[in-house]
Amino acid sequence: MPHQVHKPAWCDVPYRKGTCGDQDLSLPTELASKLPCPATAFSAAKSSIFHPGRGADHKVWQARKMNFALRTGLFAIIKSVLDRIISAFALIICALLMATIAALIKLDSPGSVFFRQSRVGLHGRVFRIWKFRTMYDAKADIRGFKLTERDDARVTAVGGWLRKWSLDEVPQIFNVLSGDMSLVGPRPHALHANISGCPYADIVPGYYRRHVVKPGITGWAQVSGWRGETVLPFQIEQRVAHDLEYVRQSSLLFDLKIMLLTLSRLTNTDVF
């Protein structure tokens, strides 16, 4: 059965300005001080890959895309093999932990152990993500219209603990083994993710360019401080800017750096 495609996602998606008005990309000092680690900032517009700029030669434009496709193609093959090998070992190591978490979830509240939700992946293809359930079964938002908020009444006692330590993400090992995700990459967003009713793609120029690589369990944006609640336009602007920065710098060494930073920042008081 063919994958459902959410939106055009290749690198030649026309560069355009967001349709929800101009957004401030600066990070207010009072918010920066609350981030779990120093946050870097980029301009989402400037970070959009393959944006030619004024007067760019068409042949140079095409060469850039071809070189990128070749580099990412070879990198993707090597990375895919390593993803599966590492994930297979991780599944064995985490088997007891996952069984314990499953038991705690069942004891804490009625409902399923896992939460499945449609997310947008490589080239805009839609897949079903695996997560441990952290909300009361009847209150879970399958479509992703409402993101989790601080002190969210939908989150269970065990769910809050799992979110604090990011343990609800462990089942995504299954997504990596199936080829829908990678260990490292831009985090996959829900189909209807929005800020005040405005879809992310209408806020961020070049948003779909983040889909030229597989989504990841962890990513450059997350270890750079852009995790947790997303309620203001500049927050998704900065996340996408970091995603595009990852696409440009993608390498095995960069992935290793992100994984090590992820391990050092597992506890995040800004995630709930």
PyMOL commands that set and color helices and strands:
alter all, ss='L'
color gray80, all
select helices_A, chain A and resi 29-32+44-47+58-108+122-124+137-139+157-164+167-178+200-203+207-212+220-223+233-249+252-264
alter helices_A, ss='H'
color red, helices_A
select strands_A, chain A and resi 114-120+126-132+182-184+194-195+198-199+216-218
alter strands_A, ss='S'
color yellow, strands_A
deselect
rebuild
show_as cartoon
